[in-house]
Amino acid sequence: MTRRQGDHPTYEIPTITGSDEPPVTCSTCLACCCRLEVMLITDTGVPERYVDTDSWGGEVMARLDDGWCAALDRETMLCRIYEHRPWVCREFEMGSEDCLTERAAHL
């Protein structure tokens, strides 16, 4: 997959005060948040092949057997459907406290 300019943000997020973590950027992200369950609560155009149903009957992003989001390109660690990603993914801030917590849990 070729990454086109404008597909993903390329800015750096400063570290959280008091953190020894280096800044999180698109090149250092590691997509740890792509292991979280993502509920689809708004229509952003997620292709049906990436939609699954949870045990409660709600729509969620499909996940692979190893827990990773099915829309994550495992070679580039970038979202295949970035322009149509769910609202939850749009709201999850790169480099935020939640982001750093997920990174710590999975690295």
DSSP file (Angstrom, degrees, kcal/mol; ACC not computed):
  #  RESIDUE AA STRUCTURE BP1 BP2  ACC     N-H-->O    O-->H-N    N-H-->O    O-->H-N    TCO  KAPPA ALPHA  PHI   PSI    X-CA   Y-CA   Z-CA
    1    1 A M              0   0    0      0, 0.0     2,-0.4     0, 0.0    79,-0.0   0.000 360.0 360.0 360.0 128.4    0.0    0.0    0.0
    2    2 A T        -     0   0    0      1,-0.0     2,-0.7     0, 0.0     0, 0.0  -0.775 360.0-132.7 -91.4 132.5    1.4    3.4   -1.0
    3    3 A R        -     0   0    0     -2,-0.4     2,-0.3     4,-0.0     3,-0.0  -0.765  21.3-153.9 -88.4 119.2    0.8    6.2    1.5
    4    4 A R    >   -     0   0    0     -2,-0.7     3,-2.2     1,-0.1     4,-0.4  -0.678  29.0 -96.1 -91.9 145.4   -0.5    9.3   -0.3
    5    5 A Q  T 3  S+     0   0    0     -2,-0.3    -1,-0.1     1,-0.3     0, 0.0  -0.363 112.8  26.9 -57.9 134.7    0.1   12.7    1.1
    6    6 A G  T 3  S+     0   0    0      2,-0.5    -1,-0.3    -3,-0.0    -3,-0.0   0.235  91.8 101.5  95.4 -13.6   -3.0   13.8    3.1
    7    7 A D  S <  S+     0   0    0     -3,-2.2    -2,-0.1     1,-0.2    -4,-0.0   0.883  92.5  15.3 -70.2 -37.6   -4.1   10.2    4.0
    8    8 A H  S    S-     0   0    0     -4,-0.4    -2,-0.5    70,-0.0    -1,-0.2  -0.972  89.6-100.0-136.4 147.7   -2.7   10.4    7.5
    9    9 A P        -     0   0    0      0, 0.0    17,-0.1     0, 0.0    -2,-0.0  -0.341  25.7-165.7 -65.0 151.1   -1.6   13.3    9.7
   10   10 A T        +     0   0    0     15,-0.1     2,-0.1    16,-0.1    17,-0.1   0.173  46.6 115.4-123.8  16.2    2.1   13.8    9.9
   11   11 A Y        -     0   0    0     14,-0.1    15,-0.4     1,-0.1     2,-0.3  -0.459  62.6-118.7 -87.0 160.1    2.4   16.1   12.8
   12   12 A E        -     0   0    0     -2,-0.1    13,-0.2    13,-0.1    -2,-0.1  -0.766  14.8-146.8 -96.9 144.4    4.1   15.3   16.2
   13   13 A I  B     -A   24   0A   0     11,-1.5    11,-0.7    -2,-0.3     3,-0.1  -0.944  25.0-122.0-105.9 127.0    2.3   15.3   19.4
   14   14 A P        -     0   0    0      0, 0.0    10,-0.1     0, 0.0     3,-0.1  -0.266  34.9 -94.5 -66.1 157.0    4.4   16.4   22.4
   15   15 A T        -     0   0    0      1,-0.1     2,-0.2     4,-0.1     3,-0.1  -0.308  44.2 -97.9 -67.6 155.2    4.9   14.0   25.3
   16   16 A I    >   -     0   0    0     79,-0.1     3,-2.5     1,-0.1     5,-0.2  -0.557  54.5 -87.7 -72.4 138.2    2.6   14.3   28.3
   17   17 A T  T 3  S+     0   0    0      1,-0.3    -1,-0.1    -2,-0.2     3,-0.1  -0.176 115.1  16.5 -50.2 130.2    4.2   16.4   31.1
   18   18 A G  T 3  S+     0   0    0      1,-0.3     2,-0.3    -3,-0.1    -1,-0.3   0.397  96.8 125.9  87.2  -3.4    6.2   14.1   33.3
   19   19 A S    <   -     0   0    0     -3,-2.5    -1,-0.3     1,-0.1    -4,-0.1  -0.684  51.1-156.9 -91.3 141.9    6.3   11.2   30.8
   20   20 A D        +     0   0    0     -2,-0.3    -1,-0.1    -3,-0.1    -3,-0.1   0.423  60.6 115.8 -91.2  -0.7    9.6    9.7   29.7
   21   21 A E  S    S-     0   0    0     -5,-0.2     3,-0.1     1,-0.1    -2,-0.1  -0.425  70.4-118.9 -68.6 140.0    7.9    8.5   26.5
   22   22 A P        -     0   0    0      0, 0.0    -1,-0.1     0, 0.0    -2,-0.0  -0.357  48.6 -75.7 -69.6 162.3    9.3    9.9   23.2
   23   23 A P        -     0   0    0      0, 0.0     2,-0.5     0, 0.0    -8,-0.1  -0.277  47.3-124.1 -58.2 143.9    6.7   11.9   21.2
   24   24 A V  B     +A   13   0A   0    -11,-0.7   -11,-1.5   -10,-0.1     2,-0.3  -0.814  39.3 167.2 -92.7 126.8    4.3    9.7   19.3
   25   25 A T    >>  -     0   0    0     -2,-0.5     4,-0.9   -13,-0.2     3,-0.9  -0.770  53.3 -95.1-127.7 173.8    4.2   10.4   15.5
   26   26 A C  T 34 S+     0   0    0    -15,-0.4     4,-0.3    -2,-0.3     3,-0.3   0.854 127.1  50.9 -59.2 -33.1    2.7    8.6   12.6
   27   27 A S  T 34 S+     0   0    0      1,-0.2    -1,-0.2     2,-0.1    -3,-0.0   0.660 119.9  33.9 -81.4 -14.3    6.1    6.8   12.1
   28   28 A T  T <4 S+     0   0    0     -3,-0.9    -1,-0.2     1,-0.1    -2,-0.2   0.293  87.9 103.8-117.3   8.2    6.3    5.7   15.7
   29   29 A C    ><  -     0   0    0     -4,-0.9     3,-0.7    -3,-0.3    -2,-0.1   0.902  54.2-166.0 -61.2 -48.8    2.6    5.1   16.5
   30   30 A L  T 3   -     0   0    0     -4,-0.3    -1,-0.1     1,-0.2    47,-0.1   0.453  43.9-108.4  68.3   3.5    2.6    1.3   16.3
   31   31 A A  T >   +     0   0    0      1,-0.1     3,-1.8    46,-0.1    -1,-0.2   0.763  62.1 158.1  53.5  34.9   -1.2    1.3   16.1
   32   32 A C  G X   +     0   0    0     -3,-0.7     3,-1.4     1,-0.3    -1,-0.1   0.823  69.5  62.3 -59.4 -31.3   -1.7    0.0   19.7
   33   33 A C  G >  S+     0   0    0      1,-0.3     3,-1.8     2,-0.2    -1,-0.3   0.704  85.3  77.0 -67.3 -17.6   -5.3    1.5   19.7
   34   34 A C  G <  S+     0   0    0     -3,-1.8    35,-2.1     1,-0.3    -1,-0.3   0.379  85.3  63.3 -75.9   7.0   -6.1   -0.8   16.8
   35   35 A R  G <  S+     0   0    0     -3,-1.4    -1,-0.3    33,-0.2     2,-0.2   0.445  85.1  96.6-102.5  -5.7   -6.4   -3.6   19.4
   36   36 A L  S <  S-     0   0    0     -3,-1.8     2,-0.3    -4,-0.1    33,-0.0  -0.509  86.2-104.0 -82.8 151.7   -9.3   -2.0   21.2
   37   37 A E        -     0   0    0     -2,-0.2     2,-0.6    23,-0.0    -1,-0.1  -0.612  37.3-157.7 -72.7 133.1  -12.9   -2.8   20.5
   38   38 A V        -     0   0    0     -2,-0.3    23,-2.4    23,-0.3     2,-0.3  -0.949   2.2-152.8-120.5 113.9  -14.5   -0.1   18.4
   39   39 A M  B     -B   60   0B   0     -2,-0.6     2,-0.9    21,-0.2    49,-0.4  -0.632  15.8-132.1 -81.8 141.1  -18.2    0.3   18.4
   40   40 A L        +     0   0    0     19,-2.8    19,-0.3    -2,-0.3     3,-0.1  -0.831  41.6 154.9 -95.5 104.2  -19.8    1.8   15.3
   41   41 A I        +     0   0    0     -2,-0.9     2,-0.3     1,-0.1    -1,-0.2   0.513  62.3  35.6-111.7  -8.3  -22.1    4.6   16.5
   42   42 A T  S    S-     0   0    0      0, 0.0     2,-0.8     0, 0.0    45,-0.2  -0.949  87.1-106.1-136.9 160.2  -22.2    6.9   13.5
   43   43 A D        +     0   0    0     -2,-0.3    -3,-0.0     1,-0.2    -2,-0.0  -0.787  46.8 153.6 -91.1 109.7  -22.1    6.2    9.8
   44   44 A T  S    S-     0   0    0     -2,-0.8    -1,-0.2    40,-0.2    -4,-0.0   0.343  70.1 -95.7-113.3   2.5  -18.7    7.1    8.4
   45   45 A G        +     0   0    0      1,-0.2    -2,-0.1     2,-0.0    40,-0.1   0.721  55.7 176.9  91.9  22.5  -18.8    4.7    5.4
   46   46 A V        -     0   0    0      1,-0.1    -1,-0.2     2,-0.1    39,-0.1  -0.436  39.5-109.8 -59.0 124.6  -16.9    1.8    7.0
   47   47 A P    >   -     0   0    0      0, 0.0     3,-2.3     0, 0.0     4,-0.2  -0.301  22.5-119.7 -58.8 141.4  -17.0   -0.9    4.3
   48   48 A E  G >  S+     0   0    0      1,-0.3     3,-2.1     2,-0.2    -2,-0.1   0.787 108.9  68.7 -53.8 -33.0  -19.2   -3.9    5.3
   49   49 A R  G 3  S+     0   0    0      1,-0.3    -1,-0.3    13,-0.0    -3,-0.0   0.685 101.7  48.0 -65.1 -14.6  -16.3   -6.3    5.2
   50   50 A Y  G <  S+     0   0    0     -3,-2.3    12,-3.2    11,-0.0     2,-0.4   0.295  94.4  94.9-104.7   8.1  -14.8   -4.6    8.2
   51   51 A V  E <   +C   61   0B   0     -3,-2.1     2,-0.3    10,-0.3    10,-0.2  -0.851  47.2 170.6-105.0 135.4  -18.1   -4.6   10.2
   52   52 A D  E     -C   60   0B   0      8,-3.2     8,-2.6    -2,-0.4     2,-0.4  -0.801  30.3-118.0-130.5 172.7  -18.9   -7.3   12.7
   53   53 A T  E     -C   59   0B   0     -2,-0.3     6,-0.2     6,-0.2     2,-0.0  -0.968  25.0-141.4-117.2 130.6  -21.7   -7.8   15.4
   54   54 A D    >   -     0   0    0      4,-2.9     3,-1.9    -2,-0.4     6,-0.0  -0.222  37.1 -90.2 -82.2 178.9  -20.8   -8.1   19.1
   55   55 A S  T 3  S+     0   0    0      1,-0.3    -1,-0.1     2,-0.1    -2,-0.0   0.658 127.6  54.1 -65.8 -15.6  -22.5  -10.4   21.6
   56   56 A W  T 3  S-     0   0    0      2,-0.1    -1,-0.3     0, 0.0     3,-0.1   0.451 121.3-105.1 -95.5  -3.7  -25.0   -7.7   22.4
   57   57 A G  S <  S+     0   0    0     -3,-1.9     2,-0.2     1,-0.3    -2,-0.1   0.489  76.5 134.9  93.4   3.9  -26.0   -7.2   18.7
   58   58 A G        -     0   0    0      1,-0.1    -4,-2.9    -5,-0.0     2,-0.4  -0.522  60.3-107.4 -85.4 154.8  -24.2   -3.9   18.2
   59   59 A E  E     + C   0  53B   0    -19,-0.3   -19,-2.8    -6,-0.2     2,-0.3  -0.668  45.8 166.9 -83.1 133.4  -22.0   -3.1   15.2
   60   60 A V  E     -BC  39  52B   0     -8,-2.6    -8,-3.2    -2,-0.4     2,-0.3  -0.900  44.1 -85.1-136.3 164.1  -18.3   -3.1   15.9
   61   61 A M  E     - C   0  51B   0    -23,-2.4   -23,-0.3    -2,-0.3   -10,-0.3  -0.557  53.8-109.2 -68.8 136.0  -15.1   -3.1   13.8
   62   62 A A        -     0   0    0    -12,-3.2     8,-2.8    -2,-0.3     9,-0.4  -0.383  35.2-156.2 -65.6 144.3  -14.2   -6.6   12.8
   63   63 A R  B     -D   69   0C   0      6,-0.3     6,-0.2     7,-0.1     5,-0.1  -0.935  12.7-120.4-124.4 148.6  -11.1   -8.0   14.5
   64   64 A L    >   -     0   0    0      4,-3.3     3,-2.3    -2,-0.4     6,-0.1  -0.297  39.9 -95.2 -78.1 169.3   -8.7  -10.7   13.4
   65   65 A D  T 3  S+     0   0    0      1,-0.3    -1,-0.1     2,-0.1    -2,-0.0   0.779 125.7  55.9 -57.8 -28.2   -8.1  -13.8   15.6
   66   66 A D  T 3  S-     0   0    0      2,-0.1    -1,-0.3     1,-0.0    -2,-0.0   0.394 122.2-104.2 -88.6   4.6   -5.0  -12.1   17.1
   67   67 A G  S <  S+     0   0    0     -3,-2.3     2,-0.1     1,-0.3    -2,-0.1   0.283  77.6 129.7  97.4 -11.1   -7.1   -9.1   18.3
   68   68 A W        -     0   0    0      1,-0.1    -4,-3.3    -5,-0.1    -1,-0.3  -0.478  68.9 -95.8 -78.5 149.0   -6.0   -6.5   15.7
   69   69 A C  B >   -D   63   0C   0    -35,-2.1     3,-1.4    -6,-0.2    -6,-0.3  -0.383  27.7-132.3 -59.9 136.6   -8.5   -4.5   13.8
   70   70 A A  T 3  S+     0   0    0     -8,-2.8    -1,-0.1     1,-0.3    -7,-0.1   0.703 103.9  60.6 -66.9 -19.8   -9.2   -6.1   10.4
   71   71 A A  T 3  S+     0   0    0     -9,-0.4     9,-3.1   -21,-0.1     2,-0.5   0.506  80.7 104.4 -86.9  -3.8   -8.8   -2.7    8.7
   72   72 A L  E <  S-E   79   0D   0     -3,-1.4     2,-0.8     7,-0.2     7,-0.2  -0.666  70.9-135.9 -81.6 125.6   -5.2   -2.3    9.8
   73   73 A D  E  >> -E   78   0D   0      5,-2.8     4,-2.7    -2,-0.5     5,-0.7  -0.729  15.0-157.5 -77.4 111.7   -2.6   -2.9    7.1
   74   74 A R  T  45S+     0   0    0     -2,-0.8    -1,-0.2     1,-0.2     5,-0.0   0.679  85.9  55.5 -71.9 -17.8   -0.1   -5.0    9.1
   75   75 A E  T  45S+     0   0    0      1,-0.1    -1,-0.2     3,-0.1    -2,-0.0   0.896 124.9  20.9 -78.5 -41.7    2.8   -4.2    6.8
   76   76 A T  T  45S-     0   0    0      2,-0.2    -2,-0.2    -3,-0.2    -1,-0.1   0.614  94.3-133.2-100.4 -15.4    2.5   -0.4    7.1
   77   77 A M  T  <5 +     0   0    0     -4,-2.7     2,-0.3     1,-0.3    -3,-0.2   0.810  65.9 126.5  60.1  32.7    0.6   -0.3   10.4
   78   78 A L  E   < -E   73   0D   0     -5,-0.7    -5,-2.8   -48,-0.1     2,-0.3  -0.865  69.6 -98.6-116.2 153.7   -1.7    2.3    8.8
   79   79 A C  E >   -E   72   0D   0     -2,-0.3     3,-0.9    -7,-0.2    -7,-0.2  -0.534  20.3-152.7 -73.0 129.7   -5.5    2.1    8.5
   80   80 A R  T 3  S+     0   0    0     -9,-3.1     3,-0.2    -2,-0.3    -1,-0.1   0.718  98.1  38.6 -72.2 -21.1   -6.8    0.9    5.1
   81   81 A I  T >  S+     0   0    0    -10,-0.3     3,-2.4     1,-0.1     4,-0.3  -0.112  72.3 143.1-121.1  35.1  -10.0    2.9    5.5
   82   82 A Y  G X  S+     0   0    0     -3,-0.9     3,-1.2     1,-0.3    -1,-0.1   0.828  73.1  50.7 -47.9 -44.6   -8.6    6.0    7.2
   83   83 A E  G 3  S+     0   0    0      1,-0.3    -1,-0.3    -3,-0.2    -2,-0.1   0.691 120.8  36.2 -69.3 -17.6  -11.0    8.4    5.3
   84   84 A H  G <  S+     0   0    0     -3,-2.4    -1,-0.3   -39,-0.1    -2,-0.2   0.097  86.4 140.7-120.4  19.6  -13.9    6.2    6.4
   85   85 A R    <   -     0   0    0     -3,-1.2   -39,-0.1    -4,-0.3     5,-0.1  -0.226  59.7 -89.9 -64.3 154.6  -12.7    5.3    9.9
   86   86 A P     >  -     0   0    0      0, 0.0     4,-1.9     0, 0.0     3,-0.2  -0.158  32.7-110.5 -63.3 159.3  -15.2    5.1   12.7
   87   87 A W  H  > S+     0   0    0      1,-0.2     4,-1.9   -45,-0.2     5,-0.2   0.883 117.7  58.0 -56.3 -42.4  -16.0    8.1   14.9
   88   88 A V  H  > S+     0   0    0    -49,-0.4     4,-1.1     1,-0.2    -1,-0.2   0.900 106.9  48.0 -57.9 -42.1  -14.3    6.5   17.9
   89   89 A C  H  4 S+     0   0    0     -3,-0.2     3,-0.3     1,-0.2    -1,-0.2   0.875 109.3  53.4 -66.6 -37.5  -11.1    6.2   15.9
   90   90 A R  H  < S+     0   0    0     -4,-1.9    -1,-0.2     1,-0.2    -2,-0.2   0.840 111.2  46.6 -64.6 -33.0  -11.3    9.8   14.8
   91   91 A E  H  < S+     0   0    0     -4,-1.9     2,-0.7    -5,-0.2    -1,-0.2   0.642  85.9  98.5 -86.4 -16.5  -11.7   11.0   18.5
   92   92 A F  S  < S-     0   0    0     -4,-1.1     2,-0.4    -3,-0.3   -59,-0.0  -0.637  73.7-138.3 -76.8 113.1   -8.8    8.9   19.9
   93   93 A E    >   -     0   0    0     -2,-0.7     3,-1.9     1,-0.1     6,-0.4  -0.597   8.4-124.1 -84.6 125.8   -5.9   11.4   20.1
   94   94 A M  T 3  S+     0   0    0     -2,-0.4     3,-0.1     1,-0.3    -1,-0.1  -0.477  98.9  13.4 -62.3 126.8   -2.5   10.3   19.0
   95   95 A G  T 3  S+     0   0    0      1,-0.2    -1,-0.3    -2,-0.2   -79,-0.1   0.427  96.5 134.1  86.0  -0.2   -0.1   10.9   22.0
   96   96 A S  S <> S-     0   0    0     -3,-1.9     4,-2.7     1,-0.1    -1,-0.2  -0.171  75.7 -97.8 -73.2 173.7   -2.9   11.4   24.5
   97   97 A E  H  > S+     0   0    0      1,-0.2     4,-2.2     2,-0.2     5,-0.1   0.907 127.4  50.9 -59.4 -41.9   -2.9    9.8   27.9
   98   98 A D  H  > S+     0   0    0      2,-0.2     4,-2.2     1,-0.2    -1,-0.2   0.905 110.0  50.4 -61.7 -41.3   -5.2    7.1   26.6
   99   99 A C  H  > S+     0   0    0     -6,-0.4     4,-2.4     1,-0.2    -2,-0.2   0.942 111.3  47.0 -61.3 -49.1   -2.9    6.5   23.7
  100  100 A L  H  X S+     0   0    0     -4,-2.7     4,-2.3     1,-0.2    -1,-0.2   0.850 109.9  54.4 -64.9 -33.8    0.2    6.2   26.0
  101  101 A T  H  X S+     0   0    0     -4,-2.2     4,-1.8    -5,-0.2    -1,-0.2   0.926 109.8  46.5 -64.3 -44.6   -1.7    3.9   28.3
  102  102 A E  H  X S+     0   0    0     -4,-2.2     4,-1.5     2,-0.2    -2,-0.2   0.895 111.1  52.5 -64.4 -40.2   -2.5    1.5   25.4
  103  103 A R  H  X S+     0   0    0     -4,-2.4     4,-1.5     1,-0.2     3,-0.3   0.930 109.5  49.1 -59.9 -45.2    1.1    1.7   24.2
  104  104 A A  H  < S+     0   0    0     -4,-2.3    -1,-0.2     1,-0.2    -2,-0.2   0.868 110.6  51.3 -63.0 -36.5    2.3    0.7   27.6
  105  105 A A  H  < S+     0   0    0     -4,-1.8    -1,-0.2     1,-0.2    -2,-0.2   0.786 119.1  34.6 -70.9 -27.7   -0.1   -2.2   27.8
  106  106 A H  H  <        0   0    0     -4,-1.5    -2,-0.2    -3,-0.3    -1,-0.2   0.488 360.0 360.0-110.6  -4.4    0.9   -3.7   24.4
  107  107 A L     <        0   0    0     -4,-1.5    -2,-0.1    -5,-0.2    -3,-0.1   0.442 360.0 360.0-104.8 360.0    4.6   -3.0   24.1
